[in-house]
């Protein structure tokens, strides 16, 4: 069981980090979700992996399992769920306002971003205005 | 238990919620409540500062749950100092925002209150999972504030900021899990008690967790190589929000100072001074990179961002010496650099508002309205930020240079601080001459582009700069008091007894 849980956490973290490093927002959001899943599972595992043990003190029990990591995981899940929603909404807003879903800012050295971010370039405000987009100085 | 301790968290939380519910559509009402709340917060923070000045650490057990089991708040001199600093900067920024920024989007004032609440909570809490929660509160509020007013570039920079911090939060949780797994506690004072007793077999896990936690605080404090999110975020955030963010980097510095002196300090056995070998080179590197960035920046906002990075480098390198003398100097510099960076971001915004399409970029633009006044404010802020006499930046740097003399790395400090000061002065001088002098060679622009600000904006900037003047004039008493702060910090027994002692009192 230890091997299974450990490798699951490892694989999810690796996949999450790979996705977070992608250049477009959608894979980044997926990557963040995978990372938070891995984190939650890791936190859960810090209470030791055991089956059939009581979490609170009972006279008949021979061993106990720590209930606190589960409370921590609950907090972490709520926060990460909320944050995923926030990052989805902000990515959508960025996509709608700029017309592309690149993570990089225009002017950063990324060939992909440079390709179609000319609309955003602050020195050329005219195309953005012609497109009907709301410029920064609206 | 003194109930005053919970008020810096409770007051902005209640007022923030009230603002969302009752004052959503009424700008005047929202402004009144926000200012009243922030002024009250300042009064509470000052009262707590007076309370903490007697040298006693006070703890507040939430729900009266005894200390290692429940969450506690702890107030010592350092926490009280940070609360006052937060309230002063918050009030200045709020007054500036009322000059017009708060009406450019929705929910500025509630988010602002929640931001203050999160920062205050991070300063007060004595439990490091609770620290995570308060980090999240201040971050969530900051996500909203960051994209206040909208605009494609700003939202895009906001997405980067959110993603960076979400990855940081994941690492925070993993670090908390590792430390909890080894020590079985989340209470910082209890952690300080247990860390020296951790067996050698568990040391690797404990120290990995602690270094991961350092990594998270380093992201917040914008330490090289984790600084990359800051210039994009601060330069694209609304001016007053960037000014408020000047204290968010200090939350990272405060957390490092708190946890790594208390739990991984002199008494920590095998894990003693765990942070120092990482923090010192990273801090010095940050100082060099930040101040070089000042020279390379292409706009006032970017320049102020890199100045913040540079000052964080100096602050954290000085903290990394981990002696009371260096720490008291670092704290003086912390107060100074927070207020100076706040003022500088507000001045950059004053300029950007007046230059039309060129904003605050270093590009040719006609003369600006009230150029003399704005230029004068920039001059004062620049003197403060670069650490030139006569303002407090100079005294801060002198104190730091003096404070690190006993360190084995003093030669590095002296060489790098003095060289980077020169670089920063050149960078600021270039920026000032470009923005305020060169336009005089250009024909005057049609006046229609200018939106004359009310006096309030200038009052806010002037107020922050006046605080710097006060900090300069009263440098002696302030530094003497900061030595007491450092002395209390480096005698963690008092903190541990105060937090865990209440547990025995209740039982």
Contacts between the chains, C-beta under 8 A, distances in Angstrom:
chain1	res1	chain2	res2	distance
A	20	B	163	6.9
A	20	B	167	6.2
A	25	B	159	6.3
A	28	B	163	5.8
A	32	B	163	6.6
A	32	B	166	5.2
A	32	B	167	7.2
A	32	B	170	8.0
A	35	B	166	7.8
A	35	B	167	6.6
A	35	B	170	4.8
A	36	B	166	7.7
A	36	B	170	5.9
A	38	B	170	7.7
A	39	B	170	4.5
A	39	B	173	4.8
A	39	B	174	5.7
A	40	B	173	7.9
A	42	B	173	7.7
A	42	B	174	5.6
A	42	B	177	5.6
A	43	B	173	5.8
A	43	B	174	7.7
A	43	B	176	7.7
A	43	B	177	4.5
A	45	B	177	8.0
A	46	B	177	4.1
A	46	B	178	7.2
A	46	B	180	5.8
A	46	B	181	4.1
A	66	B	184	7.8
A	68	B	180	7.5
A	68	B	186	7.8
A	69	B	177	7.1
A	69	B	180	7.1
A	72	B	129	6.2
A	72	B	173	7.8
A	72	B	176	7.4
A	72	B	177	7.5
A	72	B	180	7.7
A	75	B	129	7.7
A	75	B	133	6.8
A	76	B	173	5.4
A	79	B	133	7.6
A	79	B	136	5.2
A	79	B	169	7.4
A	80	B	166	7.8
A	80	B	169	7.6
A	80	B	170	7.9
A	82	B	140	7.5
A	83	B	136	7.7
A	83	B	140	7.4
A	83	B	162	7.6
A	83	B	166	5.6
A	83	B	169	7.3
A	86	B	140	7.1
A	86	B	143	5.9
A	86	B	162	6.5
A	87	B	159	7.0
A	87	B	162	5.1
A	87	B	163	6.6
A	87	B	166	6.5
A	90	B	143	7.2
A	90	B	147	6.7
A	90	B	155	6.2
A	90	B	158	5.7
A	90	B	159	5.1
A	90	B	162	5.9
A	91	B	159	5.6
A	93	B	147	7.5
A	93	B	150	7.8
A	93	B	155	5.0
A	94	B	152	6.9
A	94	B	155	4.3
A	94	B	156	4.7
A	94	B	158	7.5
A	94	B	159	5.2
A	97	B	150	7.1
A	97	B	151	7.0
A	97	B	152	3.9
A	97	B	155	5.6
A	97	B	156	7.9
A	98	B	152	3.9
A	98	B	153	7.6
A	98	B	155	7.6
A	98	B	156	6.0
A	102	B	156	7.9
A	103	B	159	6.7
A	103	B	160	6.4
A	103	B	163	7.3
A	105	B	153	6.8
A	105	B	156	5.8
A	105	B	157	6.0
A	105	B	160	7.2
A	105	B	232	5.8
A	105	B	236	7.8
A	106	B	153	7.5
A	120	B	152	5.9
A	120	B	153	6.4
A	120	B	156	7.9
A	122	B	153	7.0
A	122	B	359	7.6
A	122	B	361	7.6
A	125	B	357	6.6
A	128	B	152	7.5
A	133	B	152	6.7
A	134	B	150	6.8
A	134	B	151	6.9
A	134	B	152	7.5
A	135	B	151	6.9
A	135	B	152	7.5
A	136	B	151	3.6
A	136	B	152	6.8
A	136	B	153	5.5
A	136	B	154	6.5
A	137	B	151	7.8
A	137	B	357	7.0
A	137	B	359	7.7
A	138	B	150	7.7
A	138	B	151	7.1
